[in-house]
Amino acid sequence: RSEEDLRRVNFVVDGRIFRLSDIATVTRGYSDPPSPLFRFNGVPAIGLGIAMRSGGDVLALGRNAQAAMAEITANLPVGIEPRMVADQPEVVERAVNDFMEALLEAVAIVLGVSFLSLGLRAGAVVACSIPLVLAAVFMAMEIAGIDLQRVSLGALIIALGLLVDDAMITVEMMVTKLEEGLDSARAATFAYTSTAFPMLTGTLVTVAGFVPIGFAKSAAGEYTFSIFAVVAIALLVSWVVAVIFAPLIGVAILPAAMKQKTHGEPGPIMRRFRSLLVRAMRARWITIGATLALLVLSALALRFVPQQFFPASDRPELLVDLSLPRSASIYASDRTASRLEALLKGDSDIDRWTTYVGQGAVRFYLPLNVQLPNEFFSQTVVVTKSLDARERVRARLEKALTNDFPEVVSRISPLELGPPVGWPLQYRVRGPDPQKVSDIAYRVAGVVATDRRTQSTNFDWVEPMRTLRIRVNQDQARLLGVSSQALAQSLNAVVSGGTVTQIRDDIYLIDTIARARAEDRISRSTTKTLEIPLPNGKTVPLLQVATMEYGLDWPLIWRRDRLATITVQADLTEGVQPATVIADLKTKIAELNAGLPQGYEVAVGGTVEESAKSQASVVAVLPLAGLLMLMILMIQLQSVSRLFLVLSVAPFGLIGVVLALLVAHKPLGFVALLGVMALVGMIVRNSVILVDQIETEIAHGRSGWNAVVEATSHRFRPILLTATAAILGMIPIAPTVFWGPMAYAIMGGLAVATVLTLVFLPALYVTWFRIPEDPSQASNG
C-alpha cells in the first residue's frame, strides 16, 4: 500500500530471510524517462483541454467553462493556480465582432451608393431589400448548419455587393417606366416581366462561377466551402426579393407619378459616354485589338505577381520549434527548451507562453500543424501583446537562436491560415536504400542552400545514430536452454525496468518498476556481466551466450509508398514566396534528378505541392461549372453566336486582376484564385443583361447599330451602379490578411470588366454580327 510496505517485503533465499530494503532502494518518483512535459511561463503544469461538441456554441462553451473553473478554483489547494493557455471563445468573439463591424461598413457603403445614385425614395427600396435578404440568408445558414466564422462572414461581405444588384436593376426599371408615365402597378409589373428572367440567368451564372469553390475535393476546398454556400444562398434569395418584394416595396414608396429628373435629356456624363461608345464601335478593330493587346500584356505580367497558398494568420501567437538530432533524449530537449524560456522571461512584448517538451502543442487552433511525439522535439507557443510585438519578438528570437543555439534546428512561425503545411519549402527524396536516399538528400540540401532566400535548411531525418548490438550465439544459447526472448527480457529489466506490482494511492494504482541502478543501466561492463537465468535455476553471464558491438542504425525512417523518404525542408526570408524559389531552382533540381539511379527521385512538397493539389481540385470541377454556365446561357440567349459572344468577354477580367494585385502588392493565393473564378460569373452576368437588352431593342424595331447604342446607354447606369456597389462593398475586407488578395482581385477585375462590358462588348457585338453603322448616328459621334 506504500513505499514502506514494499521495503518490508521478505524474501527467502537458501534458507535465509531478506527484506527488499536490504537489496534494493524503494523510492517514489515520476516516470523515467518522463512522458512529454508541459510548462506554463516556465513553471511545470498539467494541461486540461476542453473540446466543443459538434454543433455547439463556442461562446456559450467559454462562459460555461469560466463559471465551472471559478467553482473549481475556490476549492484548490494554496499554490495551485489555473491559468488560461488558449481562449478560443475569446478569439472567436473578437473575430466575429470585427467581421460584423466590416459587414456593417459594407452595408453602409452599399446603402450610400444606392441613395446617392438612385435618390432618396428609390434608394430606400434597395435599402429595405437588404435586411430582407440578410434575414433570409441567416435563416438558411442556420438550417444548412453553416456557422458564423471567418469564411462564412467574409463570404457574406462578398455577397453583399452582389445581392443589391438585382434590386437596383428592378428599381431602375420601375423609375424609368414611372417617368414614362406608367402608374406604379404597371411599372412594377413591367419591371418584373422584363428583368426577372435575365436577372435569374445572371444570378445562376454568378452562382455557377462559385461552383468550383464548393465542390473542390481537397482540404482547401473543404476550408472554403462556406464561400460557395453563403454566396449561392445570398444571390438566390436576393433574386427572389428583387423580383417579388422590391416591386411591392416600390409601389408603396415610389410616387405614383415622377417627373423626368433622372431619365430626361442625357446629362454631360451620358453624352460623353455615348460619344465614346460610338467612336469605339466605329473603330471596332482598333478597340478589339487594343483590348486583346492588354489581355496579352496582363498574361505576361502575371508572372510578376507573387504566388501564394494561404497567408500567415493575423493572430499574435508565435510557434517556436526546436529539433535536436534524432538520437537526442527528452532530457536534452528539456534543457534546450529551458534555455529558450530564459530568453522569454521579462520580455515586455510577451503576454505568456507555454512549452511542450517531447511533443508539439495540442490542437488549440484548427489549422495547426500538429507534431508527432518525439523526444528530440520541443515546441513553445509564445503569445505576444500585438501584431507589431509579434514581429519584434520574432526578430529577437531568430537572432538569439542563430547565435546561441547552433546545435538546434529551429523555426519561428506564426499560425497558418488554411490547411497546415509546415516548412514552406520542401523537397522529398525517395528510394529503396535509406543510405543512398540520405546521400541524395544532402545533395538536394546543397542546391537549396545556394539560394540566398532560403534559411535553416534541414531534414526530417537523415543521420544514423550509434547503437549497441547484442548478437546471440544461437548454438550456445540452445545448448544452455536460453531463448532470445529470455535474453531480451533480462536486458530490458536492467535497462528499462519492468512492472512487478502495483500499489494503491487513494483511488489510483501506481506501477512499481524494478530495474538496475542508474549507473549500472548505462554501464557496458555491467551489461557484459549481466547474469542470465537458466531453466535449471542457475545463471550464466551474458558474454557466454552473446557478443556486444557498436554499430550505426537509423533512429527514424519515414516511408512514402513503401519507399524510404527524406524531406529536405527550409524556411524563407520575409516576403519571399515558396513558388518563386521553387521555380528558380527547377532547372538545378531537374539536372540532379536526371542523374539519379533508377528508382530514386526528388519531388516538390510543402506549400507548392499543397497549392497544386488544391488548384487541381478546383480545376477538376471547372468543366462542370462551364457546362452549367453554357446550359443557363443557352436557355436565356437561345443562340450559339450570342452565347460565345457573352463568354468571350470573361477572360478580359484578368487585365484588372493583374493590375490590381501588382499595384496593391498582393499575392495571387488560393483564395484570390477562387475570387478570379467567381469573377467570371459576375462578368458574364453583366454581359448577359446587356446582350438581352440589345435583343429587346432590336425586337422593338430599332436597327442593329441603334439598338446597340441605345441598349448600352440604357444599361450604362445600372451596370455602373451595381459594379460600383460590388467594388466598394469589398473595401472593408480589403485590408484583411485572408480576404485582401481576393478583394483586390475582384475589385480590379470587376472595374476593368465593367468598362469593357460597356465599350468593348458593343464593339465586339457589331463586329461579330457584321452590323454596319446607321447613317442617322453619323451626327452623334
C-alpha positions, 0 to 999 in steps of 0.5 A: 500500500506504500513505499514502506510496505514494499521495503518490508517485503521478505524474501527467502533465499537458501534458507535465509530471510531478506527484506527488499530494503536490504537489496534494493532502494524503494523510492517514489518518483515520476516516470523515467524517462518522463512522458512529454512535459508541459510548462506554463511561463516556465513553471511545470503544469498539467494541461486540461483541454476542453473540446466543443461538441459538434454543433455547439456554441463556442461562446456559450462553451467559454462562459460555461467553462469560466463559471465551472473553473471559478467553482473549481478554483475556490476549492484548490489547494494554496499554490495551485493556480489555473491559468488560461493557455488558449481562449478560443471563445475569446478569439472567436468573439473578437473575430466575429465582432470585427467581421460584423463591424466590416459587414456593417461598413459594407452595408453602409457603403452599399446603402450610400451608393444606392441613395446617392445614385438612385435618390432618396425614395428609390434608394430606400427600396434597395435599402429595405431589400437588404435586411430582407435578404440578410434575414433570409440568408441567416435563416438558411445558414442556420438550417444548412448548419453553416456557422458564423466564422471567418469564411462564412462572414467574409463570404457574406461581405462578398455577397453583399455587393452582389445581392443589391444588384438585382434590386437596383436593376428592378428599381431602375426599371420601375423609375424609368417606366414611372417617368414614362408615365406608367402608374406604379402597378404597371411599372412594377409589373413591367419591371418584373416581366422584363428583368426577372428572367435575365436577372435569374440567368445572371444570378445562376451564372454568378452562382455557377462561377462559385461552383468550383469553390464548393465542390473542390475535393481537397482540404482547401476546398473543404476550408472554403466551402462556406464561400460557395454556400453563403454566396449561392444562398445570398444571390438566390434569395436576393433574386427572389426579393428583387423580383417579388418584394422590391416591386411591392416595396416600390409601389408603396414608396415610389410616387405614383407619378415622377417627373423626368429628373433622372431619365430626361435629356442625357446629362454631360456624363451620358453624352460623353459616354455615348460619344465614346461608345460610338467612336469605339464601335466605329473603330471596332478593330482598333478597340478589339485589338487594343483590348486583346493587346492588354489581355496579352500584356496582363498574361505576361505580367502575371508572372510578376505577381507573387504566388501564394497558398494561404497567408500567415494568420493575423493572430499574435501567437508565435510557434517556436520549434526546436529539433535536436538530432534524432538520437537526442533524449527528452532530457536534452530537449528539456534543457534546450527548451529551458534555455529558450524560456530564459530568453522569454522571461521579462520580455515586455512584448510577451503576454505568456507562453507555454512549452511542450517538451517531447511533443508539439502543442495540442490542437488549440487552433484548427489549422495547426500543424500538429507534431508527432511525439518525439523526444528530440522535439520541443515546441513553445507557443509564445503569445505576444501583446500585438501584431507589431510585438509579434514581429519584434519578438520574432526578430529577437528570437531568430537572432538569439537562436542563430547565435546561441543555439547552433546545435538546434534546428529551429523555426519561428512561425506564426499560425497558418491560415488554411490547411497546415503545411509546415516548412514552406519549402520542401523537397522529398527524396525517395528510394529503396536504400535509406543510405543512398536516399540520405546521400541524395538528400544532402545533395538536394540540401546543397542546391537549396542552400545556394539560394540566398532566400532560403534559411535553416535548411534541414531534414526530417531525418537523415543521420544514423545514430550509434547503437549497441548490438547484442548478437546471440550465439544461437548454438550456445544459447540452445545448448544452455536452454536460453531463448532470445526472448529470455535474453531480451527480457533480462536486458530490458529489466536492467535497462528499462525496468519492468512492472512487478506490482502495483500499489494503491494511492487513494483511488489510483494504482501506481506501477512499481518498476524494478530495474538496475541502478542508474549507473549500472543501466548505462554501464557496458561492463555491467551489461557484459556481466549481466547474469542470465537465468537458466531453466535449471535455476542457475545463471550464466553471464551474458558474454557466454551466450552473446557478443556486444558491438557498436554499430550505426542504425537509423533512429527514424525512417519515414516511408512514402509508398513503401519507399524510404523518404527524406524531406529536405525542408527550409524556411524563407526570408520575409516576403519571399514566396515558396513558388518563386524559389521553387521555380528558380531552382527547377532547372538545378533540381531537374539536372540532379534528378536526371542523374539519379539511379533508377528508382530514386527521385526528388519531388516538390512538397510543402506549400507548392505541392499543397497549392497544386493539389488544391488548384487541381481540385478546383480545376477538376470541377471547372468543366462542370461549372462551364457546362452549367454556365453554357446550359443557363446561357443557352436557355436565356440567349437561345443562340450559339453566336450570342452565347460565345459572344457573352463568354468571350468577354470573361477572360478580359477580367484578368487585365484588372486582376493583374493590375490590381494585385501588382499595384496593391502588392498582393499575392495571387493565393488560393483564395484570390484564385477562387475570387478570379473564378467567381469573377467570371460569373459576375462578368458574364452576368453583366454581359448577359443583361446587356446582350438581352437588352440589345435583343429587346431593342432590336425586337422593338424595331430599332436597327442593329447599330441603334439598338446597340447604342441605345441598349448600352446607354440604357444599361450604362447606369445600372451596370455602373451602379451595381459594379460600383456597389460590388467594388466598394462593398469589398473595401472593408475586407480589403485590408484583411490578411485572408480576404485582401488578395481576393478583394483586390482581385475582384475589385480590379477585375470587376472595374476593368470588366465593367468598362469593357462590358460597356465599350468593348462588348458593343464593339465586339457585338457589331463586329461579330454580327457584321452590323454596319453603322446607321447613317442617322448616328453619323451626327452623334459621334 
